[in-house]
Amino acid sequence: MKKPKHHIFVCGSFRAAGGPQGVCNKKNSMGLLQYLEQELSDRGMADVTVSSTGCLKLCDEGPAMVVYPENWWYGRVETEGAIDEIIDALEEGKAATGYVVG
């Protein structure tokens, strides 16, 4: 496997005990993950990998995601439009400042 240029981790709210329980899952983070993957594919961004994670501990900011290696933490990523803004910024090599946490 070739090392990706970017790796996006989307909070799935999974806890050590098993199932998804947190805010991100309840606000459809896994549905947004599917949209994210499709949009990246549609834009030809094969150098970006997407993974779901356990709880990212940002429940007050959920749904949450992190982009590496830039270490951009995003919160309140609640819509497909938010995903589009984040991908647009990624293509430009900058953070989507409207969603940055911290």
N, CA, C and O atoms as CSV, one atom per row, in Angstrom:
chain,resi,resn,atom,element,x,y,z
A,1,MET,N,N,0.844,-1.183,0.000
A,1,MET,CA,C,0.000,0.000,0.000
A,1,MET,C,C,0.885,1.240,0.000
A,1,MET,O,O,1.847,1.336,0.762
A,2,LYS,N,N,0.547,2.166,-0.850
A,2,LYS,CA,C,1.256,3.437,-0.912
A,2,LYS,C,C,0.783,4.326,0.237
A,2,LYS,O,O,-0.410,4.376,0.533
A,3,LYS,N,N,1.702,5.018,0.873
A,3,LYS,CA,C,1.369,5.914,1.975
A,3,LYS,C,C,0.504,7.053,1.445
A,3,LYS,O,O,0.871,7.704,0.466
A,4,PRO,N,N,-0.666,7.306,2.093
A,4,PRO,CA,C,-1.535,8.385,1.629
A,4,PRO,C,C,-0.957,9.753,1.941
A,4,PRO,O,O,-0.201,9.916,2.899
A,5,LYS,N,N,-1.315,10.731,1.127
A,5,LYS,CA,C,-0.902,12.110,1.377
A,5,LYS,C,C,-1.621,12.663,2.609
A,5,LYS,O,O,-1.040,13.410,3.397
A,6,HIS,N,N,-2.884,12.288,2.763
A,6,HIS,CA,C,-3.695,12.707,3.906
A,6,HIS,C,C,-4.454,11.490,4.425
A,6,HIS,O,O,-4.796,10.586,3.663
A,7,HIS,N,N,-4.709,11.480,5.722
A,7,HIS,CA,C,-5.534,10.444,6.330
A,7,HIS,C,C,-6.572,11.154,7.187
A,7,HIS,O,O,-6.231,11.900,8.104
A,8,ILE,N,N,-7.843,10.912,6.877
A,8,ILE,CA,C,-8.939,11.548,7.607
A,8,ILE,C,C,-9.581,10.497,8.507
A,8,ILE,O,O,-9.999,9.434,8.049
A,9,PHE,N,N,-9.648,10.818,9.794
A,9,PHE,CA,C,-10.273,9.946,10.782
A,9,PHE,C,C,-11.600,10.565,11.194
A,9,PHE,O,O,-11.645,11.714,11.634
A,10,VAL,N,N,-12.684,9.800,11.049
A,10,VAL,CA,C,-14.022,10.269,11.384
A,10,VAL,C,C,-14.481,9.541,12.643
A,10,VAL,O,O,-14.453,8.312,12.703
A,11,CYS,N,N,-14.903,10.305,13.644
A,11,CYS,CA,C,-15.333,9.713,14.911
A,11,CYS,C,C,-16.586,8.868,14.702
A,11,CYS,O,O,-17.593,9.328,14.165
A,12,GLY,N,N,-16.485,7.612,15.145
A,12,GLY,CA,C,-17.620,6.708,15.084
A,12,GLY,C,C,-18.277,6.511,16.439
A,12,GLY,O,O,-19.246,5.760,16.558
A,13,SER,N,N,-17.758,7.181,17.464
A,13,SER,CA,C,-18.307,7.131,18.824
A,13,SER,C,C,-18.215,5.761,19.471
A,13,SER,O,O,-18.903,5.506,20.460
A,14,PHE,N,N,-17.391,4.878,18.945
A,14,PHE,CA,C,-17.280,3.554,19.535
A,14,PHE,C,C,-16.475,3.637,20.817
A,14,PHE,O,O,-15.421,4.271,20.862
A,15,ARG,N,N,-16.980,2.993,21.858
A,15,ARG,CA,C,-16.330,2.990,23.168
A,15,ARG,C,C,-15.720,1.613,23.412
A,15,ARG,O,O,-16.017,0.657,22.695
A,16,ALA,N,N,-14.882,1.523,24.408
A,16,ALA,CA,C,-14.169,0.279,24.707
A,16,ALA,C,C,-15.119,-0.894,24.919
A,16,ALA,O,O,-14.768,-2.033,24.610
A,17,ALA,N,N,-16.298,-0.639,25.433
A,17,ALA,CA,C,-17.247,-1.706,25.706
A,17,ALA,C,C,-17.960,-2.223,24.460
A,17,ALA,O,O,-18.667,-3.228,24.527
A,18,GLY,N,N,-17.781,-1.549,23.328
A,18,GLY,CA,C,-18.419,-2.081,22.132
A,18,GLY,C,C,-19.075,-1.083,21.235
A,18,GLY,O,O,-18.411,-0.421,20.438
A,19,GLY,N,N,-20.371,-0.965,21.355
A,19,GLY,CA,C,-21.161,-0.232,20.382
A,19,GLY,C,C,-21.007,1.271,20.386
A,19,GLY,O,O,-20.485,1.849,21.338
A,20,PRO,N,N,-21.466,1.908,19.307
A,20,PRO,CA,C,-21.416,3.362,19.218
A,20,PRO,C,C,-22.408,3.977,20.191
A,20,PRO,O,O,-23.556,3.541,20.269
A,21,GLN,N,N,-21.969,4.990,20.935
A,21,GLN,CA,C,-22.852,5.560,21.938
A,21,GLN,C,C,-22.887,7.076,21.940
A,21,GLN,O,O,-23.859,7.657,22.424
A,22,GLY,N,N,-21.891,7.722,21.430
A,22,GLY,CA,C,-21.752,9.166,21.599
A,22,GLY,C,C,-22.477,10.011,20.584
A,22,GLY,O,O,-23.241,9.526,19.750
A,23,VAL,N,N,-22.207,11.290,20.690
A,23,VAL,CA,C,-22.836,12.319,19.873
A,23,VAL,C,C,-22.565,12.115,18.386
A,23,VAL,O,O,-23.480,12.226,17.570
A,24,CYS,N,N,-21.324,11.819,18.029
A,24,CYS,CA,C,-20.966,11.720,16.607
A,24,CYS,C,C,-21.811,10.680,15.890
A,24,CYS,O,O,-22.345,10.946,14.813
A,25,ASN,N,N,-21.936,9.506,16.477
A,25,ASN,CA,C,-22.745,8.462,15.860
A,25,ASN,C,C,-24.207,8.882,15.786
A,25,ASN,O,O,-24.867,8.661,14.771
A,26,LYS,N,N,-24.709,9.478,16.844
A,26,LYS,CA,C,-26.113,9.900,16.866
A,26,LYS,C,C,-26.392,11.000,15.845
A,26,LYS,O,O,-27.533,11.176,15.418
A,27,LYS,N,N,-25.350,11.742,15.451
A,27,LYS,CA,C,-25.506,12.803,14.451
A,27,LYS,C,C,-25.025,12.340,13.076
A,27,LYS,O,O,-24.625,13.153,12.243
A,28,ASN,N,N,-25.066,11.020,12.846
A,28,ASN,CA,C,-24.838,10.428,11.525
A,28,ASN,C,C,-23.406,10.551,11.001
A,28,ASN,O,O,-23.210,10.739,9.800
A,29,SER,N,N,-22.419,10.451,11.863
A,29,SER,CA,C,-21.034,10.551,11.393
A,29,SER,C,C,-20.684,9.448,10.391
A,29,SER,O,O,-19.876,9.671,9.490
A,30,MET,N,N,-21.275,8.275,10.535
A,30,MET,CA,C,-20.942,7.193,9.597
A,30,MET,C,C,-21.579,7.436,8.231
A,30,MET,O,O,-20.999,7.056,7.214
A,31,GLY,N,N,-22.738,8.049,8.185
A,31,GLY,CA,C,-23.324,8.451,6.912
A,31,GLY,C,C,-22.486,9.528,6.245
A,31,GLY,O,O,-22.302,9.517,5.028
A,32,LEU,N,N,-21.976,10.464,7.049
A,32,LEU,CA,C,-21.101,11.507,6.513
A,32,LEU,C,C,-19.776,10.916,6.032
A,32,LEU,O,O,-19.198,11.398,5.059
A,33,LEU,N,N,-19.298,9.877,6.711
A,33,LEU,CA,C,-18.077,9.192,6.269
A,33,LEU,C,C,-18.280,8.620,4.867
A,33,LEU,O,O,-17.394,8.727,4.019
A,34,GLN,N,N,-19.428,8.019,4.624
A,34,GLN,CA,C,-19.718,7.470,3.290
A,34,GLN,C,C,-19.743,8.581,2.253
A,34,GLN,O,O,-19.205,8.419,1.158
A,35,TYR,N,N,-20.360,9.704,2.585
A,35,TYR,CA,C,-20.388,10.839,1.660
A,35,TYR,C,C,-18.965,11.337,1.408
A,35,TYR,O,O,-18.602,11.620,0.266
A,36,LEU,N,N,-18.160,11.446,2.461
A,36,LEU,CA,C,-16.776,11.893,2.351
A,36,LEU,C,C,-15.993,11.000,1.395
A,36,LEU,O,O,-15.290,11.495,0.514
A,37,GLU,N,N,-16.113,9.695,1.567
A,37,GLU,CA,C,-15.400,8.772,0.687
A,37,GLU,C,C,-15.847,8.922,-0.765
A,37,GLU,O,O,-15.018,8.913,-1.675
A,38,GLN,N,N,-17.142,9.058,-0.982
A,38,GLN,CA,C,-17.657,9.198,-2.336
A,38,GLN,C,C,-17.196,10.498,-2.978
A,38,GLN,O,O,-16.820,10.521,-4.150
A,39,GLU,N,N,-17.225,11.580,-2.207
A,39,GLU,CA,C,-16.820,12.882,-2.731
A,39,GLU,C,C,-15.327,12.906,-3.065
A,39,GLU,O,O,-14.927,13.470,-4.083
A,40,LEU,N,N,-14.514,12.302,-2.219
A,40,LEU,CA,C,-13.078,12.208,-2.509
A,40,LEU,C,C,-12.842,11.421,-3.795
A,40,LEU,O,O,-11.998,11.790,-4.611
A,41,SER,N,N,-13.589,10.341,-3.968
A,41,SER,CA,C,-13.479,9.537,-5.187
A,41,SER,C,C,-13.911,10.339,-6.409
A,41,SER,O,O,-13.239,10.320,-7.440
A,42,ASP,N,N,-15.034,11.043,-6.289
A,42,ASP,CA,C,-15.545,11.852,-7.401
A,42,ASP,C,C,-14.553,12.946,-7.813
A,42,ASP,O,O,-14.488,13.324,-8.983
A,43,ARG,N,N,-13.794,13.442,-6.857
A,43,ARG,CA,C,-12.818,14.500,-7.131
A,43,ARG,C,C,-11.454,13.943,-7.538
A,43,ARG,O,O,-10.526,14.706,-7.806
A,44,GLY,N,N,-11.335,12.620,-7.583
A,44,GLY,CA,C,-10.079,12.006,-7.984
A,44,GLY,C,C,-8.980,12.112,-6.943
A,44,GLY,O,O,-7.796,12.091,-7.281
A,45,MET,N,N,-9.360,12.225,-5.691
A,45,MET,CA,C,-8.392,12.383,-4.610
A,45,MET,C,C,-8.028,11.021,-4.009
A,45,MET,O,O,-8.314,10.739,-2.846
A,46,ALA,N,N,-7.393,10.192,-4.832
A,46,ALA,CA,C,-7.037,8.840,-4.413
A,46,ALA,C,C,-5.920,8.812,-3.381
A,46,ALA,O,O,-5.645,7.767,-2.790
A,47,ASP,N,N,-5.276,9.947,-3.161
A,47,ASP,CA,C,-4.175,10.014,-2.200
A,47,ASP,C,C,-4.657,10.362,-0.783
A,47,ASP,O,O,-3.854,10.713,0.083
A,48,VAL,N,N,-5.980,10.260,-0.556
A,48,VAL,CA,C,-6.561,10.515,0.761
A,48,VAL,C,C,-7.246,9.236,1.243
A,48,VAL,O,O,-8.072,8.658,0.537
A,49,THR,N,N,-6.893,8.803,2.449
A,49,THR,CA,C,-7.500,7.626,3.064
A,49,THR,C,C,-8.461,8.086,4.150
A,49,THR,O,O,-8.189,9.057,4.856
A,50,VAL,N,N,-9.584,7.389,4.284
A,50,VAL,CA,C,-10.579,7.711,5.298
A,50,VAL,C,C,-10.782,6.493,6.184
A,50,VAL,O,O,-10.905,5.370,5.696
A,51,SER,N,N,-10.815,6.727,7.495
A,51,SER,CA,C,-11.043,5.648,8.465
A,51,SER,C,C,-12.015,6.118,9.538
A,51,SER,O,O,-12.038,7.297,9.892
A,52,SER,N,N,-12.816,5.191,10.053
A,52,SER,CA,C,-13.637,5.500,11.224
A,52,SER,C,C,-12.814,5.191,12.462
A,52,SER,O,O,-11.916,4.350,12.425
A,53,THR,N,N,-13.118,5.865,13.545
A,53,THR,CA,C,-12.375,5.687,14.785
A,53,THR,C,C,-13.316,5.398,15.939
A,53,THR,O,O,-14.539,5.468,15.820
A,54,GLY,N,N,-12.701,5.077,17.042
A,54,GLY,CA,C,-13.429,5.072,18.293
A,54,GLY,C,C,-13.701,6.507,18.678
A,54,GLY,O,O,-13.480,7.418,17.880
A,55,CYS,N,N,-14.175,6.720,19.885
A,55,CYS,CA,C,-14.502,8.055,20.354
A,55,CYS,C,C,-13.263,8.948,20.351
A,55,CYS,O,O,-12.220,8.575,20.888
A,56,LEU,N,N,-13.383,10.129,19.742
A,56,LEU,CA,C,-12.295,11.104,19.710
A,56,LEU,C,C,-12.347,12.056,20.903
A,56,LEU,O,O,-11.522,12.963,21.009
A,57,LYS,N,N,-13.301,11.855,21.791
A,57,LYS,CA,C,-13.429,12.653,23.025
A,57,LYS,C,C,-13.741,14.119,22.749
A,57,LYS,O,O,-13.306,15.003,23.487
A,58,LEU,N,N,-14.497,14.372,21.682
A,58,LEU,CA,C,-14.941,15.729,21.358
A,58,LEU,C,C,-16.466,15.790,21.297
A,58,LEU,O,O,-17.036,16.418,20.405
A,59,CYS,N,N,-17.116,15.132,22.251
A,59,CYS,CA,C,-18.573,14.999,22.199
A,59,CYS,C,C,-19.292,16.340,22.125
A,59,CYS,O,O,-20.336,16.438,21.481
A,60,ASP,N,N,-18.758,17.377,22.771
A,60,ASP,CA,C,-19.388,18.690,22.710
A,60,ASP,C,C,-19.277,19.323,21.326
A,60,ASP,O,O,-19.972,20.293,21.025
A,61,GLU,N,N,-18.404,18.774,20.487
A,61,GLU,CA,C,-18.137,19.338,19.161
A,61,GLU,C,C,-18.584,18.409,18.025
A,61,GLU,O,O,-18.338,18.709,16.856
A,62,GLY,N,N,-19.230,17.294,18.348
A,62,GLY,CA,C,-19.511,16.279,17.343
A,62,GLY,C,C,-20.538,16.678,16.311
A,62,GLY,O,O,-21.358,17.568,16.539
A,63,PRO,N,N,-20.487,16.018,15.183
A,63,PRO,CA,C,-19.527,15.034,14.709
A,63,PRO,C,C,-18.134,15.642,14.504
A,63,PRO,O,O,-17.982,16.795,14.099
A,64,ALA,N,N,-17.133,14.818,14.801
A,64,ALA,CA,C,-15.748,15.282,14.750
A,64,ALA,C,C,-14.925,14.455,13.777
A,64,ALA,O,O,-15.245,13.303,13.484
A,65,MET,N,N,-13.847,15.077,13.277
A,65,MET,CA,C,-12.893,14.373,12.419
A,65,MET,C,C,-11.528,15.028,12.554
A,65,MET,O,O,-11.403,16.175,12.985
A,66,VAL,N,N,-10.507,14.265,12.172
A,66,VAL,CA,C,-9.128,14.744,12.233
A,66,VAL,C,C,-8.459,14.459,10.893
A,66,VAL,O,O,-8.646,13.387,10.318
A,67,VAL,N,N,-7.683,15.415,10.400
A,67,VAL,CA,C,-6.927,15.237,9.161
A,67,VAL,C,C,-5.440,15.204,9.507
A,67,VAL,O,O,-4.900,16.141,10.094
A,68,TYR,N,N,-4.797,14.104,9.129
A,68,TYR,CA,C,-3.349,13.965,9.307
A,68,TYR,C,C,-2.684,13.911,7.955
A,68,TYR,O,O,-3.312,13.453,7.000
A,69,PRO,N,N,-1.447,14.353,7.819
A,69,PRO,CA,C,-0.510,14.685,8.883
A,69,PRO,C,C,-0.636,16.115,9.392
A,69,PRO,O,O,0.147,16.524,10.250
A,70,GLU,N,N,-1.594,16.886,8.892
A,70,GLU,CA,C,-1.708,18.292,9.266
A,70,GLU,C,C,-2.138,18.496,10.710
A,70,GLU,O,O,-1.874,19.544,11.300
A,71,ASN,N,N,-2.808,17.482,11.286
A,71,ASN,CA,C,-3.310,17.550,12.652
A,71,ASN,C,C,-4.394,18.617,12.794
A,71,ASN,O,O,-4.436,19.347,13.785
A,72,TRP,N,N,-5.277,18.697,11.784
A,72,TRP,CA,C,-6.422,19.596,11.828
A,72,TRP,C,C,-7.577,18.848,12.455
A,72,TRP,O,O,-8.014,17.826,11.924
A,73,TRP,N,N,-8.083,19.341,13.582
A,73,TRP,CA,C,-9.212,18.750,14.285
A,73,TRP,C,C,-10.451,19.568,13.949
A,73,TRP,O,O,-10.475,20.786,14.131
A,74,TYR,N,N,-11.478,18.886,13.459
A,74,TYR,CA,C,-12.716,19.553,13.071
A,74,TYR,C,C,-13.879,19.091,13.929
A,74,TYR,O,O,-13.963,17.922,14.306
A,75,GLY,N,N,-14.768,20.012,14.230
A,75,GLY,CA,C,-15.984,19.704,14.965
A,75,GLY,C,C,-17.195,20.311,14.293
A,75,GLY,O,O,-17.090,21.173,13.420
A,76,ARG,N,N,-18.348,19.835,14.729
A,76,ARG,CA,C,-19.637,20.285,14.189
A,76,ARG,C,C,-19.723,20.083,12.671
A,76,ARG,O,O,-20.264,20.907,11.933
A,77,VAL,N,N,-19.169,18.959,12.251
A,77,VAL,CA,C,-19.220,18.577,10.830
A,77,VAL,C,C,-20.523,17.799,10.645
A,77,VAL,O,O,-20.529,16.569,10.617
A,78,GLU,N,N,-21.624,18.539,10.520
A,78,GLU,CA,C,-22.959,17.940,10.587
A,78,GLU,C,C,-23.641,17.747,9.238
A,78,GLU,O,O,-24.684,17.096,9.170
A,79,THR,N,N,-23.076,18.298,8.161
A,79,THR,CA,C,-23.765,18.241,6.875
A,79,THR,C,C,-22.802,17.884,5.745
A,79,THR,O,O,-21.583,17.961,5.894
A,80,GLU,N,N,-23.371,17.498,4.635
A,80,GLU,CA,C,-22.560,17.256,3.440
A,80,GLU,C,C,-21.880,18.543,2.992
A,80,GLU,O,O,-20.767,18.506,2.468
A,81,GLY,N,N,-22.536,19.676,3.191
A,81,GLY,CA,C,-21.931,20.963,2.854
A,81,GLY,C,C,-20.662,21.220,3.662
A,81,GLY,O,O,-19.691,21.771,3.145
A,82,ALA,N,N,-20.676,20.821,4.925
A,82,ALA,CA,C,-19.479,20.957,5.763
A,82,ALA,C,C,-18.351,20.092,5.225
A,82,ALA,O,O,-17.197,20.519,5.180
A,83,ILE,N,N,-18.692,18.871,4.817
A,83,ILE,CA,C,-17.692,17.968,4.222
A,83,ILE,C,C,-17.119,18.618,2.967
A,83,ILE,O,O,-15.906,18.601,2.761
A,84,ASP,N,N,-17.977,19.189,2.131
A,84,ASP,CA,C,-17.510,19.845,0.905
A,84,ASP,C,C,-16.529,20.978,1.229
A,84,ASP,O,O,-15.500,21.116,0.569
A,85,GLU,N,N,-16.847,21.782,2.238
A,85,GLU,CA,C,-15.955,22.880,2.620
A,85,GLU,C,C,-14.603,22.364,3.104
A,85,GLU,O,O,-13.564,22.945,2.791
A,86,ILE,N,N,-14.619,21.287,3.858
A,86,ILE,CA,C,-13.375,20.708,4.372
A,86,ILE,C,C,-12.540,20.151,3.226
A,86,ILE,O,O,-11.324,20.340,3.202
A,87,ILE,N,N,-13.175,19.468,2.277
A,87,ILE,CA,C,-12.432,18.929,1.131
A,87,ILE,C,C,-11.907,20.072,0.254
A,87,ILE,O,O,-10.773,20.014,-0.222
A,88,ASP,N,N,-12.719,21.103,0.041
A,88,ASP,CA,C,-12.255,22.260,-0.738
A,88,ASP,C,C,-10.987,22.842,-0.125
A,88,ASP,O,O,-10.016,23.116,-0.830
A,89,ALA,N,N,-11.003,23.028,1.192
A,89,ALA,CA,C,-9.838,23.583,1.882
A,89,ALA,C,C,-8.644,22.644,1.781
A,89,ALA,O,O,-7.513,23.093,1.592
A,90,LEU,N,N,-8.885,21.353,1.904
A,90,LEU,CA,C,-7.806,20.367,1.798
A,90,LEU,C,C,-7.153,20.440,0.424
A,90,LEU,O,O,-5.930,20.366,0.305
A,91,GLU,N,N,-7.975,20.587,-0.612
A,91,GLU,CA,C,-7.430,20.714,-1.965
A,91,GLU,C,C,-6.562,21.963,-2.102
A,91,GLU,O,O,-5.613,21.982,-2.886
A,92,GLU,N,N,-6.890,23.004,-1.338
A,92,GLU,CA,C,-6.126,24.251,-1.378
A,92,GLU,C,C,-4.939,24.236,-0.412
A,92,GLU,O,O,-4.155,25.184,-0.366
A,93,GLY,N,N,-4.814,23.151,0.357
A,93,GLY,CA,C,-3.705,23.019,1.293
A,93,GLY,C,C,-3.853,23.826,2.564
A,93,GLY,O,O,-2.863,24.205,3.191
A,94,LYS,N,N,-5.096,24.089,2.942
A,94,LYS,CA,C,-5.313,24.860,4.172
A,94,LYS,C,C,-6.454,24.247,4.976
A,94,LYS,O,O,-7.201,23.402,4.483
A,95,ALA,N,N,-6.571,24.690,6.217
A,95,ALA,CA,C,-7.638,24.207,7.094
A,95,ALA,C,C,-8.953,24.908,6.774
A,95,ALA,O,O,-8.960,26.061,6.343
A,96,ALA,N,N,-10.048,24.218,6.984
A,96,ALA,CA,C,-11.381,24.806,6.864
A,96,ALA,C,C,-11.680,25.480,8.204
A,96,ALA,O,O,-12.250,24.858,9.100
A,97,THR,N,N,-11.302,26.735,8.338
A,97,THR,CA,C,-11.274,27.421,9.617
A,97,THR,C,C,-12.632,27.467,10.344
A,97,THR,O,O,-12.672,27.572,11.570
A,98,GLY,N,N,-13.717,27.390,9.606
A,98,GLY,CA,C,-15.038,27.429,10.230
A,98,GLY,C,C,-15.364,26.216,11.076
A,98,GLY,O,O,-16.318,26.238,11.854
A,99,TYR,N,N,-14.581,25.154,10.932
A,99,TYR,CA,C,-14.848,23.914,11.655
A,99,TYR,C,C,-13.701,23.499,12.575
A,99,TYR,O,O,-13.809,22.487,13.267
A,100,VAL,N,N,-12.616,24.251,12.597
A,100,VAL,CA,C,-11.459,23.897,13.411
A,100,VAL,C,C,-11.806,23.966,14.896
A,100,VAL,O,O,-12.438,24.917,15.355
A,101,VAL,N,N,-11.386,22.949,15.631
A,101,VAL,CA,C,-11.591,22.876,17.073
A,101,VAL,C,C,-10.254,23.142,17.764
A,101,VAL,O,O,-9.209,22.644,17.344
A,102,GLY,N,N,-10.313,23.933,18.826
A,102,GLY,CA,C,-9.116,24.152,19.636
A,102,GLY,C,C,-8.299,25.211,19.159
A,102,GLY,O,O,-7.259,25.502,19.749
